[in-house]
Amino acid sequence: SAAPSALQPFNSSSSSSSHRSSSRSGLGSAAAAADALSAGQLLALCGALVEEEPGLAAAGISPLLLASLCLIESGGCPRAKQYRAHLGDVALGLCQVLLSTAQWLAGSKGFDRYGSSPSAADLAQPKTCLYYAAAYLSILAHHKGCRRGETFVVKAYHAGPKAVNSAAAALYWQKYAKARHCLRQVARCMADTLAAAAVGAGITPVLPGSAAAAAGASSERSSAECGRGAQQQQQQDEVSGSSSPKQQRQQQQQQELQVWMRAGELIAALSSRW
């Protein structure tokens, strides 16, 4: 079935920049802002969702993509909400999902893990909001039966599929690229720090594939080494033009998923110990 007209949940193409800035100021109260999740918490939540839903990775929806959108849309505030007057609906949660969109996804598209008619209170729950945002992203990734790339998906998330070439969509992409770069460095440092903490606690976590080898090799890493690792990754990103864009995306997604899985295993190990 077709999406409702309101299924442009992350700012319709008709909205102006002044509307965006004024509505952004109303994202939530000081109490809601105080509940904002850290970058590490966002990465862990998004990593867990992608691991639980293999179809997301297959569609090119990575933990890094989801977490970056959370930062842009809500600043990491699960209780953030905005009334979108031009749509007659309210955007809610980490990813500012429209209530009507979540209900459409659950009732018409089979994304019903949290019931067939999610409520506003449901979207205030981080895992629930992420689930519906990821569901919508996966639909955008196959818009009109064609496999779509990261650029299209991110721009369409904000402006709608018909306005991906708009100035507003281009500006949103710039914000996204900055958030993604920062979060990538946070993720790698987080995994290294957790590995060092696990070794310090006498824990040898069981990790998947190459992540296990990486964890073993990092048993003596310091925070300074973590910083060097981030610089090396940035250099790799800058000189990786030798492979095709598609190969680069696949390699990046595999590396990121290993980081999330590695971090998740380490968090579980440390939690059980302490």
Secondary structure by P-SEA (a helix, b strand, c coil): ccccccccccccccccaaaaaaaaaacccaaaaaacccaaaaaaaaaaaaaacaaaaaacccaaaaaaaaaacccccccbbbbcccccbbbbccccccaaaaaaaacccccccccccccccccccaaaaaaaaaaaaaaaaacccccccaaaaaaaacccccccccaaaaaaaaaaaaaaaaaaaaaaaaaaaaaaaaaaacccccccaaaaaaaaaaccccaaaaaaaaaaaaaaaaacccccaaaaaaaaaaaaaaaaaaaaaaaaaaaaac
